[in-house]
Amino acid sequence: MQEIDWDIRREGRAWEDGEAEDRWQLTPEKFEMMDGRLFLDEEQRLLLLGLLLENVGADAAVRLGDPNVWHAAVAGLPR
């Protein structure tokens, strides 16, 4: 996956003038689904997730789904 300097914060944010166009260039050309998964590969899915997380923030993301899953994911991070 290409190296991107994500700026994901607890609260979502709008992209600033100097980064908005660069971020827009990362978006997939079109949404597609194959075998029940969005996009053809994991890299495209992760790119879209990073873009969305910058815009909506981590606080909104962790309110989706089971909190125990989020706690387990954070506990599994390397130290």
N, C-alpha and C positions, 0 to 999 in steps of 0.2 A: 504494500500500500504506500502511496506517496506520502511524504512527510508534510504534515500540516500543523501549524502552530495554532491549535484551537484555543479559543478564549471563552470557555464555558464557565459561567458563573452561576451562583444560586438563583439569581433573578435573570430572566431573559433580557436580551438587549437587541436593539437595532444595529445593524452594521453601519459603521461610519463611512464617509465618502471615500476614504482611501482604501477601504477593504471590501466595500459592497460589490464592486464589479468582479474582483477576484473570487469572492465567494459565489457569485452568480455563475461564474464559469465552471464551478465544481458540480453544479446541479446536473442530474441526468437530463438528456435531451427529451426523453419521454418516459412515462411510467409504464412498466410492463410487468407481467406476472408469468412465471413458469413453474409448474408443479407446486402451486400454492405459495410461492415466495416472490416478493417484489424484486425486480431487477435480476440480471443474470448471474451476478457474482457478489460475494461478500464485501468486496471493496466498495462497490456502488452503494450497498446498503449502509455500510459504516460511514461513508461520506455524507449521505443524506441524514443519517442520525446525528452526526456532528453538527451539521448545519442547523438542524432543528433544535438541538440542545443549546446552541448559541442563542437562538431566537427565543426559546421558551424558558430556558433555565433549568437547573438541576432540581430545584424545589418542586416545580410542576411535574417533572419526569418521575420522581420517586413517589408521587401520589397516584401513579398509575400502577395497578397490579397489587400484588401481595407484598406488604412491607418486609416480611420475613425473607423474601427473595432478595430484596435490596440489601438487607443486613448481611445475608450470607455472601452476596457478591462483594461487598466492601470488606468483609472479613477474609475473603480469599485473595485480596490484593497483596502483592509482595511488599515487604517492608524494607 
